[in-house]
Amino acid sequence: MAGAVEPYLDSLRRELQSPGPAALSVLVALLVVAFTLLLWRLAQGARSSRRAVLLLGLCDAGKTLLFARLLTGRYRDTQTSITDSAAVYRVSNDKGTNVTLIDLPGHESLRLQFLERFKAAARAIVFVVDSVAFQREVKDVAEFLYQVLVDSTVLKNAPALLIACNKQDVTMAKSAKLIQQQLEKELNTLRVTRSAAPTSLDASATGGPAQLGKKGKDFDFSQLPMKVEFVECSARGSKGEEGDADFEDLEKWLAKIA
């Protein structure tokens, strides 16, 4: 960082030796450039130090099987998690970059507790949705996602967010497009009801503001400070235990954000 700022400091020293309004203008401009560069370097350094990819979602969304498939490629029977699981994942790109996948419990009594523990280290978040049960779980899914999105640390760091619409091997699975539309509608409703409340439970519980998106406009994901993408996937795969998972788009996304 010192080497990058040094040329500006040399110019600054020369200009300080030249009196007059022009020198003062140049001085101010150089200070602004140097300060901006310093802030950019600090921001880049902070982002590069965050290497965790958090797997979030309700119970039975398929997070743990997705976690196992990404790491081993093999199917395994899973059960509801009551603690986190973490492992290094080597992404499929030319850089050979590693990230740390962290599978967090989805139980209502545990999920915010574990989010609080790991959110500061999150480079990205994969929010896993059960595409088959989505229609009956949409309010619960939106509630949890809302709590994530209004968290002050998440808003500040703006980790990349992927909504992974899992279990697409099942005929009754809802499409990613429909899930996006329904989530935007439910999140907009939550935003309205929470902002109308006398006090914000979200602000006291997670340290985040009650307002989500742009005031005066219906909510959509493009209003968030982080980039949000949706993919369809199947941790189980169309051939079940004997076949491969279907999550090529998820793997490409992990390679992109690593």
N, C-alpha and C positions, 0 to 999 in steps of 0.2 A: 504494500500500500504506500509506503514511504517513497518508493521509486516512482510511482505514478504521479504523486503530488509534487515531487521535486522540481520538474520543469516550470510549474506554475509559481513555485516559490522563487526560482531564479528570476523569472520575469517580474515578479513583485519587487524583488530587491532592486532591479534596474530602474523600475518606474518610480520607486520611492526616492531615487536620487535625481529625478527630473521634476522640478516644481511646476505648478500650473494646474488649471482645471482639467486638462486632457489627462494628465497623470492620475488625478483623483478618480476620473471616470474609469480609466483602465484598472486602477487598483480595486475599485468596487466590483467590476466585472470579473476580475481574476479571483477575488475572494468568493464570489457566488459560484463560479465554476469549481473551485477547489472544494468548497463545502458540499456542493451537489455530488461531486465525485466521491467524497468521503462517505456520505450517506449511502450512496449506491453500493459502494464496496461493503459497508457494514451490513446492509440488507442482504446482499448476495451471500455473505459469510454466514449470516444467521440462517438463511434458507438451506444452504448446503450442509449445515450441521444437523438439520432435521431429516432423519433417514427412516422414520417409521411410517408404515402404511397401516392404518387402523381398519379392521373389518368390523363394521357395526351393523345392527339390525335386530329385529325382534327374535324371540326364541323360535326355533324350527324354520328359520329363513334359509338355512343351508350354509351358514358362515363357516362352521367347523369343517364340513366336507370340502368346501371350496378351498379352505386353508390347506387341508391335507392334499388335495389334488394338485394345487399349485406347487407344493413342495416335493411331492413324491410321484405324482402322476397316477397313483393308484387309488382305487375305491376303498373306503373303510367305513364300517358302521360307527356312528357317532351318537352321542347323547348330549343332553342339555348341559352347557358349560356353566360352572360356578366360579371359574377363575380365568385369568388370561392365559393364552399360549403364544409364544413368540419364537420366531426362527428367521434366519437369514435366507433371503430369496435372491437368486441371481437372475436378473432380468435378461430377456432375449433381445439384446441389442449389440452393436459393434463395440460399445465401450466396456462391456462386461461388468456393468455396475451392479452393486448390491443394495438392497433395501431390507429393512426388517419388517416382516409381516407380523402384526399383532392381532390375534383373534380375541375380541372382547365379549364377555357374557351378554346375552340379550334379555335376561330376566329383568322385569321392571324394577325390582328392588336392588339390582346390582349395576345396571348399565351406566347410569350417570356417575356412580362412584368410580368405575373404571375409566370412563371417559375423562373425568377430572384428573386421574393419575397420569394419563398418557397424552392428553391433547396437545401439550406444549411441544412434544417431540414429533408431531404429525406432519409429515411432508405431504401426505395425501390421505383421503378417507374413501373407503369403499363401503357404501351403504347398501347392504344386501336386502332385497325384497323377495318375498315368496309370491311369485306371479300367479300361483294357483289360488292361494288364500287371500289375495290382495283385496278383493271386493269386500270381504267381511272384516278385514283388518285395516282398511284404509285409514280410519280415524286414529288408530293406535300407531300406525306407521308414520302418519303425518305429525302426530304429537311428539314422537321421539325425534324425528328429523327436525322439527321446529326447535326443540331444546338444543340440538346440536348447532343449528344455524344462528341462534341468537346468543350463543356463548361468546363472551368478549375475547377470549384467546383465539377461538376459531375465526372470528371476524378480523382480528388483528393480523394473524398469520396467513389467513386466506389459503389454506391447503386445497389442492385440487380435489374435486369431489366427483366420484363416479357412483351413479345409482345402478347397481347390478341387478337386473330383473331375472332372478334365478328360476330354475325348474321349468324352463321352456320346453323340455322334452315331454311334458304333460299336455294333453290336448286342450284342456280347459285353461291353460295359462294365458294371462292377459298380456298384451303387447307392451313394449316399452313406451310407445307413443301414448297409449291410453293411460298407463301408469303415470306418466309425466303430467298429463292433463288433469287427472284426478288429484294428484298431489298438489299441484299448483292451486287448484280450487280449494282443497282442504286447508292448505297453508294460508291462503288468503282469508278464509273464515277464522282461523286461529288468530291471525294477526289482528283482525278487527275486534274480536272478542277480548283478546288480551290487552290491546291498547285502550279499550273502553273501561277496563277494570280500574278501581281506585288505586291499587298498587300492583306492581308487576312481580308475580311469583318467579318469573324467569330471571329477572334481574337479581333477586335475592338468592336464588338457588344456584345460578350458574355464573353470576357476575356479568351477564350480557344484557343489552338493551331490549325493551319489549318490541320496538319497531323492526319490522322485517321488510326489506325491499324499499320501494319508493312510495313515499306518502302521496295519497291521492290517486294512485294507480293500482289496478288489480295486480296481484303478485304474479310474477313469473321468474324462473330461475336465472334469466339473464340480468336481473337486477342485483344479484349477489356479487360480492367482491371477488369471489373465487370462480374459476371456470367449472361449470357443471356439465357432465355428459351422462348419457344413458346408454346402456348396452343390454342386450339379451344374452343369457348364458344358461348353461345347465351343468352343475357340478356332478350330477349323476350321469349324464350323457344319455343319448337315445338308446344305447344298448345295455344300459344298467351297469351292474357290477363288473361285467366282463369287458365292457367297452371303455372308450376314452371319454373324458369330460369334453364338453363343448363350450369353451370360453376363450377362443382365439382373440376376440375383440378385447377382452379383459387383459390378456397377456400383452397385446399391443399397447394398451393404455398404460400399463405398468412400465413398459419399456420407455414410453414417451415421457413419463413424469419422473423417472428415476434420476 
